[in-house]
Amino acid sequence: MHIKRFSDALPYEAPNHFDVVGLRLQGFEDNGPKNQWVGLSQFLPGGGAGPDATPFEKVYVVLEGEMTVIVNGEEATLGKYDSCTIPAGVQRKIENRRNDVCTMLVVMPYPTEQNL
């Protein structure tokens, strides 16, 4: 078992993200998960990411607030405990359109030589 306390989570910079603080909850550690990593993103009002795509799928889970996800011109707003999967290679944009912080859990596989 690998336990990491929230107080020990380190911030990370996510490419093409703005007005956000990301904390790595699990992953990229010797005793951590081997297949994926888990981040906690805290988006300020007006914060977001994209548009862009990654060569691997990702899962978003909203813990507080709301996040609008835009894929292929279709918009969906995720609220507390709503989740979505963004498939590999699919361009997405996310926007916090509210006046409060959106806290979101992000789960992604580790980058490999194949998907860099």
C-alpha positions in Angstrom: 0.0 0.0 0.0 1.2 3.5 -0.9 -0.2 6.3 1.1 0.4 9.9 0.2 -1.1 12.7 2.3 -2.7 15.7 0.7 -0.3 17.9 2.5 2.6 16.1 0.7 1.1 16.5 -2.8 3.4 18.6 -5.1 2.2 21.1 -7.7 2.7 20.4 -11.4 2.4 22.5 -14.5 0.0 21.1 -17.1 0.6 22.2 -20.8 -2.0 24.5 -22.3 -3.8 25.0 -19.0 -4.6 28.4 -17.5 -5.7 29.8 -14.1 -5.3 26.4 -12.5 -3.2 24.8 -9.8 -2.6 21.1 -10.3 -1.5 18.8 -7.5 -0.1 15.3 -8.1 -1.9 13.0 -5.6 -0.5 9.7 -6.9 2.1 8.8 -9.5 5.6 9.3 -10.7 6.9 7.8 -7.4 8.9 4.7 -6.7 6.1 3.0 -4.7 3.2 4.6 -6.5 0.8 3.3 -9.1 2.4 1.6 -12.1 -0.3 2.2 -14.8 -1.7 5.7 -14.2 -1.3 8.9 -12.2 -3.9 11.0 -10.4 -4.0 14.7 -10.2 -6.2 17.2 -8.5 -6.9 20.4 -10.6 -8.2 23.5 -9.0 -9.5 25.9 -11.7 -10.2 29.5 -10.9 -13.2 31.2 -12.4 -12.5 31.6 -16.1 -9.8 28.9 -15.9 -9.5 26.0 -18.2 -7.5 24.1 -20.8 -7.1 23.5 -24.5 -8.2 23.2 -27.1 -5.8 20.3 -27.5 -5.7 16.5 -27.6 -3.4 13.9 -26.0 -2.4 10.5 -27.4 -3.9 8.8 -24.3 -7.3 8.8 -22.7 -8.1 10.8 -19.6 -10.9 10.7 -17.0 -12.3 13.8 -15.3 -14.3 13.7 -12.1 -15.7 17.0 -10.7 -15.5 17.2 -7.0 -16.7 20.8 -6.5 -18.1 23.4 -8.8 -18.8 22.9 -12.5 -16.7 22.4 -15.6 -17.9 22.8 -19.2 -16.3 20.2 -21.5 -16.3 20.9 -25.3 -15.6 18.1 -27.7 -16.4 18.3 -31.5 -18.5 21.4 -30.9 -20.7 19.6 -28.4 -20.8 21.0 -24.8 -21.6 19.3 -21.6 -21.4 20.8 -18.1 -20.2 18.4 -15.4 -21.3 19.1 -11.8 -20.4 17.6 -8.5 -19.4 13.9 -8.8 -20.1 13.9 -12.6 -17.4 12.3 -14.7 -16.4 11.9 -18.3 -13.8 10.1 -20.4 -11.9 11.9 -23.1 -10.6 9.3 -25.6 -7.1 9.3 -26.9 -6.5 11.7 -29.8 -9.8 13.6 -29.3 -9.5 17.4 -29.1 -11.2 18.9 -26.1 -11.5 22.2 -24.3 -12.6 22.7 -20.7 -13.8 26.0 -19.2 -14.8 27.0 -15.7 -17.7 29.4 -16.5 -18.8 29.9 -12.9 -17.6 32.4 -10.3 -16.4 29.7 -7.9 -13.4 27.3 -8.0 -13.9 24.0 -9.8 -12.0 21.1 -8.2 -11.5 18.2 -10.5 -9.8 14.8 -10.2 -7.9 13.8 -13.3 -6.7 10.2 -14.0 -4.4 9.5 -16.9 -2.0 6.7 -17.9 1.7 7.4 -17.8 3.2 8.8 -21.1 5.2 6.2 -23.0 7.5 6.3 -26.0 4.4 5.5 -28.1 2.2 8.3 -26.9 4.6 11.2 -26.5 
